[in-house]
């Protein structure tokens, strides 16, 4: 098949999109332009609410009863889609234009098997026979590298993993070889290793079929890896666009500068280079200011220039002739003028050991009533969620626990807070063994000393209680204050600490943004003055700008209270930025543990090596070795007999990996690696990531 890469697949001209509600017209997107050629990948980047998904819905003609195109055109293969009939649109959807949504489970029908859902695409659009449709669907599952596709075809969505669900959705989208594929945050809910595999898969299939890609994301590191061009959106309009190289090496708009200031780069850390959040919030569509919409949040705002009239796009010039920016002062503004000055912070002094975990195991008992189990008599099985967990954490120290979904991170957190009890071993908090102590048996003092920040801010707070009541209850419950006036005073001080206005005391959760809810969750966790706080993916659901603000609030609270922080995550960029020590888990076991610098430098476990390779890095100067793990995480019901990582390890040394548990080797005092490969061989491994020396323009290994 010959692919004409000069062919224009999608052309959007002066697009204005609005929603019409009882209160009137809400302008969602203003003056949007985009041209996408065959086989090209373009990224839309920006905060939630900026209009990225609205543009995708307009392309798919999914605006609903309240949305409409009020100006401009969307042309697909040269044809104006607004002039097409409903039947023509239905034929194009799925066949010529396909979409991959953020949440794969929401895109799949839970009551139909994968085979039924995939074959009906071919039957509906092409009138294919069931047998042929089945075979083509099976082959497409092989193309997306799903192991045992025959078994998966007969499965239902809830019976497969999140990564497999997303691969099925991608396979369905590519079944008819569409000319255009829209991807709305396709990897947000996935582990970095799964994300790396899916990103490579999409690029491979795009190259094979000449499919044009439109990525929607707030992950600039991902955009750097997958896109040719980027359009940065803010409050419904594009504020800067250009090639990936031009945007990342020479950004011009203050908002783009602000986004880069929110990202934890690999050469930065929480003390020397704190993240700089963009001040303020995205304006509501009906409250946009005159002139530059970013004006109220911009450090370079100049009256009578930035608010004088409608701001149009300007060409930058240089090597990228298509680099444009919507800013009247772009020639004058430098990066340092666009964001707050970075003020280094004093490192936290660590104290004595607060948390000790020794040989901890957590098994779940399962009863198998299948015929095979009844015949063999093996009706009882054990899910080995945690196996031989050993580490300790000191006062004021941040220990990150990283690994893929299903590795046992959250199970360990449940044991710590008393929602589960250990099967074997000890978990000591300030000398008290809490591993066998359920939450109902713990004293108020013990409960207050160990608190948790949850992943989803929407599920963190009680919707029927005000912010002040929710934080105040913690203070009263743990006996810190009983006088209502003093409780309120403490709550107001906490609101100051998390940088929220004091009138938030009276607000209900529904009146807060996602970032504000997470800040309140942090304040509530610290209200009882805990010795240890567990943060379970606290920023994974937030925009990059909001995540930067929440991260700095979390660090400030830790400094104020000298709290030990256990940070559970799979984002190694954030982990490197804020952690002092790292614990790498796989299938319930610790593969590696050590200081941050030790874990990020050879020698490291092959699994750590793969995790580092999978991290999207928003920096053109960083060199990274590519490693994509094959296969999926084994079931905890039937783990490998030897090394738990043996079924996916790209450095496997032989049968010993399959048959024997690996020894724990110490590369330094507390840098432990569980692997059969000798340390001297691991030390000789080429570094995964190479950072440039900022002063001498030479590369340093990570």
N, C-alpha and C positions, 0 to 999 in steps of 0.2 A: 504493500500500500504506500503510495507516494503522498507525502504530507506537504501542503503548501503553507509554510509558516508565515507568509505575508498576508494570508487571508484574514480579514476582520470578522471575528465571531460575534462580538458584542460591542455595541457603540451606544453610549448614553450621552445625551446632549442637553445641558441646561435643565436637568431634572429637578422638579420641586414636588415634594410629596407632603400631603396634609391628612390629618384625621379630623373628621367632623363630629363633634359631640354636642351635647345639649348646651354647653357654655359657649360654643362657637368653633371656629377653625383653629386647629393646633398645627402649625407648620413644623413638620418633623425633619425634613431634609430640604436644603436650599441650594440651588445652583450647582448640582452635582454633574460632573463630566467624567467619563471613563471610556477608554478604548482598549479592547482585549483581543489580541491576535491568536491564531491557531497555535496550540501548544505552549502558550505563555501563562505564567503564574503571577497574579497580582494580589497583594495583600491590602485589606482595609484594617487600619489600626486606630484605636481610640478607646476612651472610657465607655462604660455602660451608659446607654441613653444618648450616645452621639449620633445614632442613626444607621449604624452598620447593618444590622439585621433588617431594618426597614427597607434599605436598598435591595437586599437579597429578596425580600418578599415582593418588592415591586417587579424585579426581574422575573420571578416565578408567577406574577399576577395573583399573589396571595394577600392582597391588601384588606380583604374582608369587606363588610358592609359599610364601615365607617371611614375607610381609607381610600384615597384616590390620588391619581397623578393630576396635578393642577396646572403643570407647565412642563414643557420639555418632552423628549422622546426616548424610548428604549427600543433600539433596533437589534434584532437577532438575525444574523446572516443577511443583513441588508433590509429586512422587513420590519416595519413599525408594528410592534406588538399591540398597540392600542387600537389598531385597525383590524386585528384578527378576530374571528368569531370565537365563541366559547368552545366549539368543537375543535377548532384549530389549536387553541391554547391547550386543551386537554391532550391532544396528540403530541404536542411539543414537550409538555411536562413529563419527565421520566424518560422519554425517548431521546430528545435532543438536549434538554436541560434537566439535570438531576441535582439533587441537594442532599448533603449529609449534615444532619443536625447534631447539636451539642450533646444531647442525651440519647444514646442509642436505644435504650429501653422504651423511650417515648415514641420512637419511630417504628418500633416493631409491635405487631399485634400479639398480645400474650396468649390468645386462645388458638392461634394457628401455628403449625410446625414451620420450621425454616423452609422446608421443601415447598410447602403450599404457598408461602409468601413470595418466594423467589420465582417459582414457575408461573404464578399468575401475572407477573410483570410481562413475561414473554407472550403468554396467551392473550392478554388484553391488547398489547401494542402491536404484536405481529401475527396473532392468530396461530401461534405455533402449536404443534401437537404436544400433548402432555409428556410423552416419552422424550421427545427432542428437547423440550423445555427443561426437563429434569437433568438430562445429560449436560446441557449448556450451563445450567446453574451449578452443577457439580464441578465442571471444569473451571468456572469462575472462582469458586471457593478454593480450588487448587492454586489459581493465579494469585489470590490474596494470602497464600501460604498458611491456610488453616490445616492443621494435622487431622487426619482421620475424617475427611469431609463427608464420607458416607454416613458415619454415625451422627455427625452434626446435622445433616439434612433432616434426620428424623427427630431431632431434638426440638424443644420449645425454648423461646428466648430466656426464660428464667433458669434453664438448665445449663447455660453456657456462661463463660466469664464476660466481664465488661469489655475486655480487649477483643474477644471473639464476637461479641455483639456488634462492636463498631466495625470490625472487618466484614461482617455479614451485611451491614448497612452500606458499606462502601462497595461490596460486591454487587448488591442490588442496584446501586446507582450506576455502576459501570456495565451492567448486563447488556444494555442496548447500545453500548459504545457512544455515549452522548458527546456532543461537541463542546458542551460547557458543564463544568462541575462546580457547584457552589458548596463551600465547606464552612459552616458556621460553628466556630470553636470546636473542631472535630476531635481534639485531643485533651480538652480541659480536664475531663474526669478520669483520665488514664494515667497509669504509672509512666515514669520517664522511659523505661525500657520498652514498654508497649508503644508509647508515643513515637519513639525512634523507629520502631519497625513499621508503624503505619505511615509515617512521613516518607520513609524510603519506598514503601509499597506504592503510595499515591504517585510519587515522582516516577517510579518505574512504569506504572500503567499509563501515566500521562505521556511519557516518551514513546511508549509502544503504540498508543492509539491516537496521539496528537490531540489529546483533550486539553482544553483551556481551563485554567483553575482560578477561582476567585476565593481566596482565603479571608476569613473574618476572625480576628483575634486581637487580644491585648498583649500577647506574648511576643515581644520584639525579638527575642532570641530565636523563636520558631520562624518568624518572618524572614530573618536573615538566612536561615537554612533552606527555606522552600520557595521563596519568591524571587522574581526578576525585578519587579517594581513594587513600590509601596505608596499608598495614599493614606495620609494621616488625617483623621476626621475629628472635628470638635464641634459640638452643639449643632449638628445637622449639616455642616459644610466641610469641604476638604480645605485644610489650612496649609498643607504641603504635600507635594508628590514628586516622585523621581525614581531613579534606579536605586536598588538596594545599596550599591557602593556609594552613590552620591548622598543618600539620606543618612547612612551610618557614618560616613567620614566627614560630611560637611553639612550637617543640619542647619537650617536657617530660622525656622519659626520658633519663638519662645516656648510654645507648647511642646514642640518636639524636643527641645532642650530639656524641658521639665520632665518629659517621659523618661529620657535617658538618665536623669538624675535620680529617678525612683528605682532604678534597677540595681540590685546587688551584683556588681562586677566581681570577677574572680581576683582582681588585684586590690580590692577594698576590704575593709573590715569595720565592725561596729564602733570601734574606738577612734581610729585614725581618720576614717572616711565615712561618717554616718550618712545614711540615705537622706535625701532632701525631698520631702513631699511637696506637691503643688498646692499652694494655699487655696482656700475657698472650695467651692463646689460648682459643678456644671450647672449653668442657668436653665431654668425651665423654658420650653419653647416659646411661651407667651411672655416671658420676662427677659428675653435677650436684649442686651444693651445696643445702643446705636453705634454704628461703625464696627469695630473689631469685637466679636463675641467673647474673645479671651481677655479683653481689656481689664475687667475687674480683678483678674487673677495674675496679671502680668506685671513683673517688676520693671519692665521697660516701657510701660504705658506713658504716652505723652498727650496731654489734652490738646484739642484743636487739630490734632494730626490723626490720632488713632480713633477718635470718635466723631470725626467731621462728616463722613459720608460712608456709603457702602464700599467695603474694601474688596478690590478685585485681585485676581491672581497676577503675579509678576514673574517673568522668566529670570532665572538666575544666570544662565550662560555657563561657559566653561565646557568641560568634557561632556556632561550630560545636558544636551540641548533641551530635554523635556523636564528638567528640574524646575518646578514652579513653587511659589510661596505666596500666601495671602497675608502679607504684612507690609505696611507702608515704610517701616523703619528697618527692614531686614539688612540693608547694607551697613547700618550703623551698629547694630546689636551684636555683641559677642556673647559666647556661651555663659561666661561668668556674670554677665549683666542680667541674664534671664532667670537665674535661680538664686536662692539664698546662699550666702557664704557658708561653706562647710566649716563647722567649728569642732575640732577634735575633742573627744571626751575622755576623761580619766578612766582607765580600766578598773573593773570591780576587783577589790581585794578578796580573794577566796579564803575561806576559813577551814574549819575542821570538817571531817566527813559527816554528811547528813544522812545520806541514803546508801545502804549496802545491800546488794543482791547476791546471794550465794547459792549456786546449784539449783536455781528455781526451775520447777517443772509445773506445767499446767496442762492436764489431759482432760478431755471430755469423753464420757462414756456414751457409746451408741449401740443400740440393740438392732441387729439385723434379723428381720423375720422372713427373709427371702427363702425360697425352696433350697437353694444351694447351701445356705447357712444352716438350715434345719437338718440337712442330710449330713453335713460335716461336723455339726455340733459347735461350730465357731460363730455363735450368735452375738458375742460381745466384741466390739471393736473400740479402739481408742483413737481419738483425734489429738495428735500431739501438737497442740497450739504453741507451747513454749517448752524448750528442751535445754537444760543446763545453761541457764542465763546467769552470767557473772559480770558484775561491774559495780562501781561505786561513784558517788557524786558528792562534791564538797559544797559548803555554803557559798552562795554567790556565783557558782559555776553553771554554765549552760551546757548540758549534754544533749546532743541530737541523736535520735533513734531513727535510722533510715532503712528503707527496704520497700519492696513491692507490696501491693495489696495482698493480704493473705499470709504475710511473713510472721505475724504474731505481735505487731506493734501495739495495736489497740487492745488485744487480749492482755498484754502486760500492763497497760494503763488501767484496765478494769480491775486487775488484781491490786494495783497500788491504791485505788480509791475505795476498794472493798466491795465492788460489785461482783467480783469473783474471788475465790480463795485458792491458794496454791495446792497442787497435788503433792508436791515434795519440795524441800528446800526452805530457805528463809529470805524474807524481805524485811530489813530493819530500818526504821525511820527514827533517827536519834536514839538508837539502841533498843527500841521497842519493836518486837517482831509483829508486823501487821499482816503478814502473808496469809495466816490462817484466821484472821479476824474480819468477819463480814462487816459491812458498813453499819448495820444496826447495833453491833456490839461495841462500836468505837465511842469513846467519850467525846464531848464537845471540843475539848482541848485538842484531841487527836484529829478530829474532823477539820478543825480550823487550820491545823498545821499543814494540811495537804489538800489543795484545791485544783480545779481543772477548768481549762478554757476549751470549748468545743469547736468543731470545724465549721458548722453551719450557724451563722449569727441569727438566722430567722427562727431556729429551733432552740436558741439559748435562753430566751427571755419569756416570762409569763405574759401573754398578751393582755391580760386583764388587770395588771398592776403597773403603776407608773414607775419611771426610772428610779425616783427617790425611794419609793417603797421597796423595790427589789434589792437595792444596795443596802438600805437601812435595816432590812430584815436580817441580813448576814451579820451586821454589827451587833444587833440586839441578840440574835440567836447564840452567838459565840461569847457573849458576856463582856464585850469591850466597852459598851455604854448601855445605860438603861434610861437615862434622861432624854426625852424626845428632842429637846432643843440641841443637846450635845450630839445626838445621833445625826440630826439634820446638818449640823456644822461639819461633822466628819464626812458626810456624803458630799457636801459642797466642795470640801477640800479634795476629795477623790475626783470629782468632776473637773476641778482645776488641773489635777495631775494628768488626766487623760485628754486635756485640751478640748473640753466641751463647754459650751455656755452654761451658766448656772441655772438658766430657766429650763434646761433639760430635765431638771429635778421633777417637774410637773408633767412632762411629756409621756405619752404612751408609746410602746414599741412600734406601733404602726405609723407613728409620726417621725420615725428615724430612718436614715438610710442604712444600707448594709454595713458600711464602715463604722457608723455611729453605734449600731447595735453591737458590733464586735468590741468596740471601745468600752461600752457599758459592761459587756461580758468580762473584760479584763479588770475593770474597776471592781466588779462584784467578786471576782476571784481573789483580788488583793485586799478586799475590805476586812477580812478576818486576820490580816497580817500573817499569812501562811509562811512556813519555812520552805515548802516546796510547792511549785506549781507545774502541772502537766498541761502543755499546750498541744492539742491534737489537731494538726493541720489548720492552724488558726487563720491563715491568710490565703489558703488555696482557692477560696470562692470569691476573692476580692479582686477588683481592678488593680493594675500595677501601681497607680498613684495612691489609691486608698490603702493598698497593702503596705506601701512605704510608710505612710503615716501611722498605721496600726503597729507595724514592726518597731518604729521608734518609740511609740507609747509603751509598748511591752518592755523594751530595753530600759527606758527611763524608770518604769515601775520596779523593775528588777534592781536597778541601782539604788533606788530610794529605800527598798526594804531588804537588800542583800539576800534576795531569795534565790534558792536553787531552782533552775528551770530545766525541765525535761521537754525538749522540743521534738515532736513526732512529725516527720515529713518525708516526702520523696523528692523534694526540690533541693538538689545539692548546691545550687547557687546561693539560695537563702541560708542553707545549713553552713556553708563555708563562711558566709558573712557574719553570722551571729553566734556560732557555737565555739566552745573551748575544747570539747571532746566529742567524738563521734562513735556511735555503736552501729555497726552494719549488720542487719538481720536478714536471714533467708530461711524460709520454711521452719520458723520457730527457733532457729539456732543463731548464735552470734558467729559470723564469719570473720569479722575484724573489729577491733576497737583500739582507740588511741587518741592522741591529740589531733586537732584539725589538720595541722601541717603534716603530721605523720600519715594520716589516712589519705591525704591528697597527693602524696609523693611516694614513688616506689621505695621499698617493696610494698605492694598491696595485693589483696586477694583478687583472683580473677573476677569475682562478682563485683567487687568495688571498682575494678578496672572498667567493667561494662557499664556500671552506673555512671561513672565519670564521663564516659564517652557519650552517654545518652542525654546529657544536660545541654539544652539549647543555650548558647552563649551569644549575647547581643554585642559582640565586639569583633570587628573585622581583623584586628591585629592578632587575635588568638588563633593558634594552630591546634587542631584537635584530630586525634586518630579515631577512625570510625569503627565501632564494634556494634553489631546488632545481634542480640541473643535470639537463638532459634528455640522454638518450642514454648511451652507454657509452664508455669509453676506446678510441680506435682501436687497431688492431693495429700493433705495432712493425714488422711485415713490410710494411705499406702505410700509412705515416704520411701525414698531410696534407702537401701540397706547400708551403704557406705556414706560417702560425702553427700549431703543433701543437694549440692549444686552439680553433682556428677552428670545428670541427664542433659544439662545445658552448657556445660563447661567447655570452652574453646581451647583450654590448655590441659585437658585431661591427660594424665600420664599412663594410664593403663587400668588393668582389672582392680588394682588396689583401691582406686577411687570408687569403684562400684561395690566393693566388698568390705572395706574397713573405714571406720570413722577417722577423719583426719586428726593428726596431733595438733595441739595448740603451740605454735612457735612464737617466741618473743623477739621482735626486731629491736625493741628498746624496753625500758623499764615496765611500761604499761601498754606498749604497742603489741597487741596479740593478733596473730593470723592463724586461723584454723585451715590448714592446707597440707596436702601430701608433697607439694612441690618444695624443694629445699629453699631456704631463705636466700642463698647466694644466687639462685636462678631467678627468684622473684625480684631481687635487687637489680638484676641485669635487664629487666623488662624496660622497653622504651616508654617514656612518660606518655600518658594519654593526652595531656594538655600542655602546651607550651605558651607561656606568657611573655610578651615583649618586655624588655627592660626599659622602663620609661625614660631613663636618663641616657643610656648608651646605645639604644636602638638594637639591642641584642636580645635573644630569647632566653627566658628562664624556664626550667622545667617545673611542672606541678604534678 
